[in-house]
Amino acid sequence: MELFLLGRTLMKLGEDALPTEGLGPQPGSTRTVLIVLVDLAEHGESSVGDIVKRTGLPQSQVSTAVARLREAERVDTEPDPADRRRTRIRLRAEPSPRAVAVAESSIDATIAEALGDENEAKAVVASLESLAACLVGPIRQTGRRDHRSPNAG
């Protein structure tokens, strides 16, 4: 339960840390967009239906997220040659300027604000970077959700 609550808190802090300058009002949840983005990164070219099945999100939310990602120039879409009623979605090979800005954004200020102590925030950020290297790095490298550290016995 503690791990679940920690994950939920970190997700909220992560959303708060995302740069929003110049975006204006956006329909749909940022969290949904991130879930769809991660799903595409893990599974490659997909249809809305594929993403719905894997994530459990409603089709309307996935469609809205895909529209936002297309608008942000993060994904390309095209009709499925096997079934012209379906749309195939894939990540662009080159990240958009928005994706670069998000990747380069820092969580330091968000963590410091949440904790109210800049020194404690630095220690927490260092711990989060270490944790991410152990748990997220293997996912990015292999595409598998192996939650064990690569150095674990």
N, C-alpha and C positions, 0 to 999 in steps of 0.2 A: 504494500500500500504506500509506503514511504517513497519507493522508487517511482511509482505512478504519479504521486503528487509532485515530486521533484520534477519529473518530466513535463507535467502540465504547467508548472510554474516557469520552467525554462522556456517552454513554447511561447507563453505569454510575454516573457521578457524579450525573446527573440523577435516576436512581432513588433513590440514597442521599439526595438532597435533598428528596424528596417527604415531606410530613408524614404520619405514620402514627398519630398520637394518636387513640385511641378506635376504631380499626379492628378490633382483635383479629386473630386468625389468619385469613388469607385464602387460599383455595385458588387456585391458578393464578398465573401470572407477571404481575407489574406491567407488564413490557415488553409482553406480549401485550395487556393491557388498553389500553395506550397506543397500540399499533399499530391496534387495532380502533377506538379513539376517533378517531385521525387519519384513518383510512379513511372513517369516517362523516362527518367534517367535510369531507373532500374530495369525497365522492361523494353525500352526501345519503341519503335513505331507501333502505335496502337490506335484503336477506335475509341470513341466515347464509351461504347458498350463494354469494351475490354477494361477500361479504367474503372467504370462503375462496378463491374464484377470484382475487381481486385481490391478496390478501396472501400466498397460499401456505401459510397456517397450517392445521393440521388442524382439522376441523370441531369436534371436542370442545373444543379450546382456544378457538375463536371463541365457541362456545356458553357456555363458562364465563365468558369475558370479558364477554359480553353480559349474563349473569346478574349479574355483579358491578356492571356499569354501571347496570343496572336497579335493583339494591339500593341503589346510591349515588345514585339519582334523577337520573342523567345522561342516560338514554335512556328512551324509551317504546317499547313493543312492542304490536302488534296483529295479528290474523290477516290474511293477504293476501286481499282480497276476490276476487281472480282465482283463487286456489288456497288454500283454507282449511287445507291441510296446512302451508303455509309461514307464517312469521312475518315481518312487516315491522318494521324497527328504525329509529328516527330519534332524533337528538339532541333534547333538550328545548330549547325556545326560551330559557328562563331557566336559567342554570347553578344547580346545587344548591349548598348551603353548602359541601360538600366540594370541588366544582370551584372555587369562589371561593377557598377556603383554599389549594388547590394553586396556583392562578394567582398568588396573593399571596405564596407562599413564596419564600424567598431561597436562592440557591446559595452565597452568600458564605462561610458557615461550612464548607460541604462542600469548597469549593475551597481555603480556607485550611488545612483539615485535610489535604487531599491534598498540598498543596505544603509545608506546614510553615513558611510565611512569610506573615504577614498583608499586608505591603506588596506582595509579589509577587502575592498573591491578588487584591488590588484592581486591579492592572494587568491581570491575566488576565481578571477579571470584566468590566472595561471593554472589553477586546478581544472577549470573547464577545458582549457586548451589541451592539457595532458589527457583528460578523459576523452575528448574528441579524437585525439590521435590514436587512442587505443580502440575505441568503439566505432567511430565514423570512418576513420582511415581505411580499415579493412573492407567496409561496405563499398566505398568509392573504388578501391583497387580491384575487388573481386566481383562486385555486384551482388554478393551474398550477405545476408544478415547473420553472420557468425558473430555472436556477442562475446565470444571469448577473445582475449588479447592474443595477437599472433605469437607472443612469447609465453603464453600460458602452457603449463605442463599438461 
